[in-house]
């Protein structure tokens, strides 16, 4: 789909800590990422956006920014 993903170490730490809280091993990682990306995927599949930047926001309301070419 030619979508460029970017993220930083803080985002990785955030996901890892959330997985530890769920106490279900590596399966938690997929669940957490699915939850974060589910809203964005609708817009990506519609081919409206080509880049997604994953980050840890201050209020945890939205963990990504979508951008066009």
C-alpha positions as CSV (number, residue, x, y, z in Angstrom):
1,X,0.0,0.0,0.0
2,X,3.1,2.2,0.0
3,X,2.4,3.7,3.5
4,X,5.3,5.1,5.4
5,X,5.3,4.4,9.1
6,X,7.4,6.3,11.5
7,X,7.7,6.1,15.3
8,X,10.2,6.9,18.1
9,X,11.5,5.1,21.1
10,X,8.9,6.7,23.4
11,X,6.2,5.1,21.3
12,X,7.8,1.7,21.6
13,X,8.2,2.1,25.3
14,X,4.5,3.2,25.6
15,X,3.3,0.1,23.7
16,X,5.6,-2.2,25.7
17,X,4.4,-0.8,29.0
18,X,0.8,-1.2,28.0
19,X,1.5,-4.8,27.0
20,X,3.1,-5.4,30.5
21,X,-0.1,-3.9,32.1
22,X,-2.3,-6.4,30.2
23,X,-0.1,-9.4,31.3
24,X,-0.9,-11.5,28.3
25,X,2.6,-11.7,26.7
26,X,3.3,-10.8,23.1
27,X,-0.4,-11.1,22.1
28,X,-0.8,-7.8,24.0
29,X,1.5,-6.1,21.5
30,X,-0.8,-6.9,18.6
31,X,-3.9,-6.0,20.5
32,X,-2.5,-2.6,21.5
33,X,-1.3,-1.8,17.9
34,X,-4.6,-2.9,16.4
35,X,-6.4,-0.6,18.8
36,X,-4.1,2.3,18.0
37,X,-4.2,1.8,14.2
38,X,-7.9,0.8,13.7
39,X,-9.2,4.3,13.1
40,X,-6.3,5.2,10.9
41,X,-6.6,2.1,8.8
42,X,-9.9,3.2,7.4
43,X,-8.4,6.4,6.0
44,X,-5.3,4.6,4.8
45,X,-7.3,1.9,3.0
46,X,-9.2,4.7,1.3
47,X,-5.8,5.8,0.0
48,X,-6.3,9.3,1.4
49,X,-3.0,9.2,3.3
50,X,0.5,7.8,2.6
51,X,2.3,8.5,5.9
52,X,1.5,7.7,9.5
53,X,3.5,9.0,12.5
54,X,3.0,7.1,15.7
55,X,3.8,9.0,18.9
56,X,2.8,9.3,22.6
57,X,0.5,12.3,23.0
58,X,0.1,14.2,26.2
59,X,-3.6,13.2,26.7
60,X,-3.5,9.8,24.9
61,X,-6.5,10.7,22.8
62,X,-4.8,10.1,19.5
63,X,-1.6,8.2,19.0
64,X,-0.9,9.0,15.4
65,X,-0.8,11.7,12.8
66,X,-1.7,10.9,9.2
67,X,-0.3,12.9,6.3
68,X,-0.7,13.0,2.6
69,X,2.1,12.9,0.0
